[in-house]
Amino acid sequence: MQLLDRARSYLAKCPPAISGAGGHNITFTVAVALTHGFNLSRSDALLLLKEYNLKCTPAWSENELNHKINEAIKT
């Protein structure tokens, strides 16, 4: 299985981020897993975070997703 496919399988098991229910922490944890756990490039991590974002309520903006990836990389 390819790395991106493994990361997608991980994302499928992650709970959706829900505003008011720890959504920021969940999404940040996902961003860290993509950038450090799977060691994806920034662009691949952002691509998958955008896919994960489809199940978040409400969905994060493009700027918020970029910020989460940037902060995850710094961690």
N, C-alpha and C positions, 0 to 999 in steps of 0.2 A: 504494500500500500504506500502511495506517495505521501510525502509530508503534509501537503495541503489537505489531502483526503483525511489523514489522521486528525489534523486540527479541526476539520469540519465535523468529524465524528465526536470530538470533544465538545464542540459548540452545541451540537444537537442535544447533549446531555446537560448543558448549563441551563439554569433557570432563567427566565426572562427578567430583564431589569424593569422594575415597576416604580414609578415615581412615588415617593413617600414610604416605600418599603425597602429601603437600602439599595435602590437602583444604581446610584453612583458607585457604591462599593462593589457591587456585582459586576458592573461593566468594567471598572478599573481592574478587578481581578482577572477578568477575561483578557483585557489588553495586556496585562503582565504575562499571563500564560502564553499568549500568542508571541510576544516579543522575546521573552526569556525562556519559557518552558519549551516552546517549539522552535525558538531561535529563528523566527521568520524575519524577513526583511521588513522594513517599515511599510513598503507598498503592499506586500502580501498580507501583513498583519492588518493594515487598514482595510484592505479588500474583504477579509474575513470578518472584521469587526462590523463592517457595513452590512454583511449578510446577517450577522447576529442581531444587529439593530432592527431588523424587520420584525422581530418578535418582542421588542421592547415597547413599553407603554408609558408615556409617549415615546416616539422614536427620538433619538438624539439628533441634533443638527450636525451638519458636516464639520462645522468649526469645533463642536464639542467632541466629536469622534477624533479629530486630528489632535486636539488637546490631550485626550486620554491616551492616545498612542505615544505622543511626545513625552508625557509624564511617565508612562510605563517604561519607555526606553531609558529615562534618567534613573529609574529605580534600581 
